Amino acid sequence: MLVFVYGVFAVAATGRSAIQLGTEAGNAPFAYTLSLVAAVIYLVATTCLLLGGPSAWRVAVVSCVVELAGVLSIGVLSYVDTELFPDKTVWSHFGQGYAFLPLILPFLGLAWLRVTAPGRKAARPVP
């Protein structure tokens, strides 16, 4: 389910940022470019979660950490400097335009990655 949600965000952020940059780039170039960056991060995370394996796991962790840092910093910046964010983007206002899921998703991703860490010992079954 987590991979599906990441995939939906990858497609949504890519589509929205591409349309915004293609048709309204002059209105908020910084904000729309950040949406494209978010889309790339979602695409990388989705791909790595699907692939699995130690290398993909490490890249997924980095993606989720960057995603979390992005949504937190852009969320704050979008309230502090509203001129940079005249239109809603994926991470502006902590993902308010997406029901705050961009704020919740990296925490879920990191929790899942913690549970599925390569080399993590599986819990012993109770006799």
Backbone torsions as a table, in degrees:
resi	resn	phi	psi	omega
1	MET	NA	-39.7	179.8
2	LEU	-61.9	-42.9	179.0
3	VAL	-63.7	-38.5	178.2
4	PHE	-61.9	-45.5	-179.4
5	VAL	-64.5	-42.9	176.0
6	TYR	-59.4	-41.8	178.4
7	GLY	-62.2	-42.3	178.0
8	VAL	-62.1	-44.1	178.9
9	PHE	-66.3	-36.1	177.3
10	ALA	-61.2	-47.2	-179.6
11	VAL	-67.9	-45.4	-178.4
12	ALA	-63.2	-47.2	-178.7
13	ALA	-67.3	-38.3	178.5
14	THR	-64.8	-48.5	-179.3
15	GLY	-62.5	-47.9	-177.6
16	ARG	-64.7	-45.7	-178.9
17	SER	-67.5	-36.6	178.1
18	ALA	-63.7	-42.8	178.6
19	ILE	-66.6	-45.2	-179.3
20	GLN	-63.3	-44.1	179.4
21	LEU	-69.3	-33.1	-179.0
22	GLY	-76.8	-29.8	-174.5
23	THR	-114.4	-25.4	-174.1
24	GLU	-134.3	28.4	-173.5
25	ALA	-54.5	-35.2	-178.8
26	GLY	-68.8	-21.5	-178.1
27	ASN	-70.8	-42.1	-176.7
28	ALA	-155.8	67.0	-175.1
29	PRO	-60.1	-39.1	179.8
30	PHE	-64.0	-49.2	-178.4
31	ALA	-63.2	-44.2	-178.2
32	TYR	-69.2	-34.5	176.5
33	THR	-66.7	-39.3	176.7
34	LEU	-63.7	-34.5	175.7
35	SER	-63.7	-38.7	177.2
36	LEU	-66.0	-39.0	175.9
37	VAL	-62.3	-43.9	177.2
38	ALA	-59.5	-41.6	179.4
39	ALA	-60.5	-43.3	179.2
40	VAL	-63.4	-41.4	178.8
41	ILE	-63.6	-41.6	176.7
42	TYR	-63.9	-38.9	178.2
43	LEU	-64.1	-43.4	178.9
44	VAL	-64.1	-46.9	-179.9
45	ALA	-61.0	-44.8	179.8
46	THR	-59.9	-48.1	-179.2
47	THR	-60.6	-45.0	-178.0
48	CYS	-69.2	-36.3	176.8
49	LEU	-65.5	-35.3	177.9
50	LEU	-71.5	-40.7	-176.3
51	LEU	-69.5	-44.6	-175.9
52	GLY	71.1	-177.3	-178.5
53	GLY	92.5	161.6	-175.1
54	PRO	-60.6	-44.3	-178.8
55	SER	-67.2	-46.1	179.0
56	ALA	-63.6	-35.8	178.0
57	TRP	-61.7	-45.5	180.0
58	ARG	-62.7	-43.9	179.1
59	VAL	-64.8	-37.8	177.7
60	ALA	-63.7	-40.3	177.7
61	VAL	-62.0	-47.3	178.8
62	VAL	-60.7	-42.2	179.0
63	SER	-60.5	-44.6	-179.4
64	CYS	-67.5	-37.2	178.1
65	VAL	-66.9	-44.1	177.5
66	VAL	-63.9	-40.7	177.3
67	GLU	-59.6	-46.6	179.6
68	LEU	-63.1	-46.7	178.1
69	ALA	-60.9	-39.2	179.9
70	GLY	-65.5	-49.1	-177.4
71	VAL	-67.2	-34.3	177.9
72	LEU	-71.2	-47.7	-177.9
73	SER	-69.9	-43.0	178.5
74	ILE	-69.4	-35.4	176.0
75	GLY	-58.9	-45.9	177.9
76	VAL	-67.2	-48.1	-177.9
77	LEU	-59.3	-36.0	-178.8
78	SER	-68.3	-22.6	174.3
79	TYR	-88.0	-34.5	-177.8
80	VAL	-75.1	-44.6	-177.9
81	ASP	-122.2	80.8	-174.9
82	THR	-65.6	-22.1	179.1
83	GLU	-66.1	-29.5	177.6
84	LEU	-72.0	-21.8	-175.0
85	PHE	-127.1	65.3	179.9
86	PRO	-72.2	-14.2	-179.8
87	ASP	-130.0	152.8	-179.9
88	LYS	-68.8	142.3	173.9
89	THR	-129.9	179.4	-176.2
90	VAL	-59.7	-45.2	-174.4
91	TRP	-100.0	-11.5	-178.5
92	SER	-65.1	145.4	-177.7
93	HIS	53.2	36.9	177.6
94	PHE	59.4	31.2	178.4
95	GLY	79.8	25.7	-177.6
96	GLN	-56.7	-38.2	179.9
97	GLY	-67.7	-11.7	179.3
98	TYR	-120.6	34.1	177.9
99	ALA	58.2	31.3	178.5
100	PHE	63.3	11.5	176.9
101	LEU	-62.0	-34.6	175.9
102	PRO	-61.6	-24.7	176.5
103	LEU	-79.1	-35.2	-176.7
104	ILE	-82.7	-35.7	-172.7
105	LEU	-57.3	-44.1	179.7
106	PRO	-65.2	-32.0	176.4
107	PHE	-65.9	-42.7	176.9
108	LEU	-64.2	-42.4	179.0
109	GLY	-61.4	-46.2	179.7
110	LEU	-66.3	-36.7	177.2
111	ALA	-64.2	-43.2	178.5
112	TRP	-64.0	-42.7	-179.5
113	LEU	-66.3	-32.2	176.4
114	ARG	-64.7	-42.2	-179.7
115	VAL	-68.9	-34.4	-175.1
116	THR	-100.2	18.1	-178.0
117	ALA	-56.9	134.8	177.5
118	PRO	-60.1	138.0	179.2
119	GLY	82.7	-4.0	177.6
120	ARG	-70.2	131.5	179.8
121	LYS	-73.5	135.3	176.4
122	ALA	-71.3	148.3	178.2
123	ALA	-63.1	139.4	178.1
124	ARG	-72.4	138.3	178.0
125	PRO	-67.9	145.8	178.2
126	VAL	-79.0	128.1	-178.1
127	PRO	-68.3	NA	NA
